[in-house]
């Protein structure tokens, strides 16, 4: 849990979260601005974070969402490897 949301981490580094709201669910990514998103599912304009908004009755491209989760996972693993090698971690 991070700020009240279920959070996915690699080691101690968070890379994704799920936020449940009355009218929708957000599947968010802490470094989503850096994740490749060819299906253009990601929303948000923050420096780092992006999310996919899921609403009842609105179809979602499950394969594209899965690709985002895998890309965010690979991204945080790469960031952790770079950090271990002494590179700057952002």
C-alpha positions in Angstrom: 0.0 0.0 0.0 1.2 3.5 -0.8 -0.9 6.5 -0.1 -3.9 4.2 0.4 -3.6 2.5 -3.0 -2.5 -1.1 -3.7 0.9 -0.6 -5.3 3.1 -3.0 -7.3 6.8 -2.8 -6.6 10.1 -4.3 -7.6 12.2 -4.5 -4.5 11.2 -1.3 -2.7 10.6 0.7 -5.9 6.9 1.3 -6.8 6.0 1.1 -10.5 2.2 0.8 -10.6 -0.9 1.2 -8.6 -4.7 0.7 -8.7 -7.1 3.4 -7.6 -10.7 2.6 -7.2 -13.2 5.4 -7.4 -17.0 5.6 -7.6 -17.2 6.0 -11.4 -13.9 4.5 -12.6 -10.7 2.6 -11.8 -7.2 4.0 -12.5 -4.4 1.7 -13.3 -1.4 4.1 -12.8 2.3 4.1 -13.4 4.8 6.1 -11.4 7.1 6.6 -14.4 4.3 6.4 -17.0 5.6 9.4 -18.9 8.6 7.3 -19.9 6.7 4.2 -20.9 6.0 3.5 -24.5 2.2 3.7 -25.2 1.5 3.0 -28.9 -2.3 2.4 -28.1 -2.4 5.8 -26.4 -4.2 4.5 -23.3 -2.3 6.7 -20.8 -3.8 9.9 -19.5 -2.3 12.7 -17.4 0.2 15.5 -17.9 2.4 15.2 -14.9 6.2 15.1 -15.1 6.3 11.4 -14.3 3.0 9.8 -13.6 0.3 8.6 -16.0 -2.8 6.4 -15.7 -5.3 4.4 -17.6 -8.9 5.2 -16.7 -11.2 2.2 -16.8 -15.0 2.8 -16.8 -17.9 0.3 -16.5 -19.3 -0.6 -19.9 -16.4 0.9 -21.9 -14.3 -1.8 -23.6 -10.5 -1.8 -22.9 -7.7 -3.1 -25.1 -6.5 -5.8 -22.6 -3.4 -6.6 -24.7 -2.4 -2.9 -24.8 -3.0 -2.6 -21.0 -0.9 -5.7 -20.4 1.9 -4.3 -22.6 1.9 -1.1 -20.4 2.2 -3.1 -17.2 5.1 -5.1 -18.7 6.7 -2.0 -20.0 6.4 -0.3 -16.6 7.9 -3.3 -14.9 10.8 -3.5 -17.3 11.3 0.3 -16.9 11.6 0.1 -13.1 13.9 -2.9 -13.3 16.2 -0.9 -15.7 16.1 2.1 -13.3 17.1 -0.1 -10.4 19.9 -1.7 -12.4 21.2 1.8 -13.4 20.9 2.9 -9.7 23.0 -0.1 -8.6 25.6 0.8 -11.3 25.8 4.3 -9.9 23.7 6.2 -12.5 21.3 8.9 -11.5 17.8 7.5 -10.6 14.8 9.6 -11.6 
